[in-house]
């Protein structure tokens, strides 16, 4: 068992321990799916520390709902669906927090006290922001299919995660890639 799984288990009540998730124990489920959950969370929230928080919340929900989760075959899809929901809720809360912080900084600056931003690599930030803007312009469910495919999920897992037909996932991924390339080219060409 890796250190993260052990820390998560140790923070929970002793009588629950390592109960089974279908044929998988919680430890096995954590070990098998932690990377996919984290990568999906990071793709949505775009911040590693925040993605770790989302990942922890997802596995806490798995732990609390061991009896209600699907079998081993659909567990990954269930976890990724929960990850998308938790990540989106986290972003909503974060945007509210950013509004409060911006109001605070504005009032701080209005009082004659300047707030200086730290030096950052401008070109890298610009490229990341262009990619984010391009991704944001892609319509759902193409965007989610594209993000999940980039995370290494199969079409079946994507279909289960997003409640789509498996036969539609391939075309959504292909159309999403084309649309991203088209929109990213337009955004990047404005420099």
N, C-alpha and C positions, 0 to 999 in steps of 0.2 A: 504494500500500500504506500502511495506517495505521501509526502508531507502535507500537501493541501487537503487530501482526503482525510488523513488522520486528524488534522486540526479541526476540520468540519465535524467529524464524528465525535471528537472529544468535547466539542462545545454543545453537544446534544445530550438529552437525558440518557442515563445508563441502560434503562430497561428496553430501549429501542435498539441500540447497537447496530448490527449489520443485518437487518431484516432483508428478506428477499424481495426483489422487484421481478415478478414472474420467476423465471429460472435464474435470473441474475441477482446477485446481492447488490446492496447499495454501493459497496466498494467497487465492484466490477463495473457497474453502470457509470460511476464517477470516473473511473480510469478510462473506460472506453469512449466516453462522450465529452469529457471535460474540454478537450482541445476544440472540438466542433462548436460547443456552446460558447466558449470564450471567443473564438474567431468570428462567429456570427454576431455576438454582442459588440465586439470591437468594430465590425463593419457598420453596425447601425449607430452606435454612440460615438465612434471615431476617437476614442480615448481609452488607453489601456487600463488606467486605474479605475475608470468608471465601468469598463467592461468586466473587470474583476469583481466589482460589486454586483453587477447584474448576474454574473455567473454564480456567485455565491447565493444570491436570492433564488435563482432557478433550481439549484441543487437542494436548497432548504425546502422549496416547494415539493420537489420530488420526494424528499425524505418525509415530509408531513403527509403526503398523499400516496404512499407506497401502495396501498390497496386499490386506489382508484386509477392508477396509471395503466396504460395499455401494456400488452405483452412485449417481450424482447424485440420482436420484429418491428413494432411501431414506436418503440421507446425513443429512438433518436428523433423521429419526426415530432413526437410529443414534446420532447425537450426543446427542440428548435422553435416550435410554435410558442411555447412558454417564453423562450428567450426573446423572440421578436416582440411579444407583448410587454414583457418587463422592460426591455430596452426602450421601447416607444414611450412607456409611462415614465421612465427615468428621464428621457429627453424633455418631456412635457414639464416635469418638475424642475429640470435644470434651466429651461428657458424662462420659467417664472423667477428663478433665482437670479438669472442674468439680468432680467429687467430691474430687479431690486438693486443689484450691484451697480448697474449703469446709472440708476437714479442717485445712488449714493455718491458715485464718482462725479457725476454732474454737479451735485450740490457741493461736493468737495472743491471742484474746480471753480464753481461760481463764487466761492469764498476767497478766491485768489491763491489757492494752493494747487499747484500743478502736479499731476500724476504722470510720471514718465513710464513708458513701456520698456521692458528689457529688450536688448538687442537680439534680433533673430535673423535667421537666414532668409532673406527676402525672396529669392528665386524659388526655394523649396516651398515656402508658404504659399506663394502665388500659384504654383503648379497644383498643390493639394487643393487649394480653394477652387481652382478651375475644374478639377475633377469632381469635387463635391457639387458644384453648381450644375455640371453636366449630368451627374447622377440624379440630382434632385429634379431635373426636368423630364426624366424618364417616368412614364406613367406606371402605376401599379396594374397588374401584378408583375409586369416585365422587370421592374427594378428589384423586387424581392427575389424573383427567380434568378436574375443575374447575380445578385449578392450571394445567394445560397449555392449556386453552381460554382462560383468563385471559391467558396469555402470547401468545395470538394464533395458536395452531396450528389447522390444519384438522382435521376429524374423521378424515380419512385419516391424517394425521401422528400424531394421538393414538393411533389404533388400532395403527399400526406401532410406536410408542414403547412401548406397554404390552402388546403382543401380544394385542389384543382384536379382535373383529369390528367393522368400521367401522359396521355397522348398529346396534350396541349403544351406541356412543359418545354419540350425541345424547341418548338416554334417561338415560344415566349422568350427563351434564352437567346435564340438567334436574332430575333427582332430587337431585343434589348441591347445586344452587342452592337448591332448596326446603328441603332438610335444613339447609343452612347458615343460611338465613333463620330457620327454626324454632329451631334451637339458639342462634343469636346473640341472638334475641329473648328467650329464656329467661335467658341469661347476663346480658344487658344490663339486664333487668328487675329483677335482684336488688339493685341499688344501694341 
